Amino acid sequence: MIFLLVIGFCFLVSVFTTPYMVKLSHFTGAIDKPNKRKIHGRIMPRLGGLAIFIAFILGYMVFDIKETSMYEGQTAFFDAYLISSVLIIGAGMLDDMFDLPAKAKFLVQLTAALIMVFYGNFLITDFHWPIFPSIYLGWFGGVVTILWIVGITNSMNLIDGLDGLSSGISAITFTTMGVLSIYQGDFFVAMLCFLLLGSTLGFLVHNFYPAKIFMGDTGSMFLGFSISVLSLLGYKNAAFVSFIIPIIMLSVPIFDTVWALVRRLLSGESPFKPDRNHVHHFLLNKNLGHVKSVLVLYAITALFSLTAIVYTMHTTFWGLIMLVICVVIIELIFNTTGAFRYKEKEQDKKIEVEQVRPNEETGHPTKKSTADPG
């Protein structure tokens, strides 16, 4: 019952707070203007993430979440988490208002990760594999933890390209983490997950297509950061759960982010350069429409989340079977939509440019027919 109260309270706070963020966005200039890379065709307010954070903080104070901690280490973790979250929220707001350079945001994310590791004593100590023996990481665990936090924080930021996409995927992930935390008997982690779940669902009411407000970097970085630390907190305290579970839950944003980095590096571009070559863009290009594209990615995320639950609560064997099925589905979607054929598209563009060239005699552009081999 307490979990439903937590979700309901944060949901209502977020629902009623978000409209005020619309006014605040216009007042502070935190608006997203349309351009050739973006989907929306009108100016949109983008401080919605602040409503999520406000609902979360109010829920934390009303339900006194810190008292549910069973471990002294969790208390230190939460102090570090709050400090880092405020830092992330501050950087997100500045970016939504003034468009900070990518390197500046990266430094803030790195600082937040360092606070978690050194002040919150939050780090991955070992890997638990399904078949092979566990691997003790030692000091290298801190490096892995920092990479994980920064990577997942950015993955949620990169996938935030359609109305309701990032907030919906976050809600599914928080639900999964909350259920698994209850199963493990870790009510502290469960309460944090359900605080964030209610806050995100309340915002989703205003963010689903057609969106009235965007979460902006304020929201995407905060949700990504929260998911990165909470997805590991329960598992580092429960040795019988494999490290693979957080990876399974976050497969959609991880897969999209890794491919985005590989694609940009192979193209000789900066890995921080934004583009319209994410999986949700390719789904749109297949004329699925905005809502159907988002629902497809919701379904894939839910399937991965169900896989994590089966793997944890049932058997490793069936969990791995479902994981293979999920990976095959992802591969089929990328191949069907053309996400893996970006080089061919770039080559086609070059050919088309060559075909439209100035006539040597007149100086006017003349398009060469592709049907004519001569």
Secondary structure, DSSP 8 states (H G I E B T S, - for coil): -HHHHHHHHHHHHHHHHHHHHHHHHHHHT-EE---TT-S--S-EE--HHHHHHHHHHHHHHHHTGGGG--SHHHHHHHHHHHHHHHHHHHHHHHHHHH---HHHHHHHHHHHHHIIIIIS-----EE--SSS--EE-TTHHHHHHHHHHHHHHHHHHHT--STTHHHHHHHHHHHHHHHHHHHHT-HHHHHHHHHHHHHHHHHHHHHSSS-S---HHHHHHHHHHHHHHHHHHHHHT-TTS-THHHHHHTHHHHHHHHHHHHHHHHTT--TT---S-SHHHHHHHTT--HHHHHHHHHHHHHHHHHHHHHHHHS-HHHHHHHHHHHHHHHHHHHHHHTGGGHHHHHHHHHHHHHHEEE-TTT-SEEE--TT---
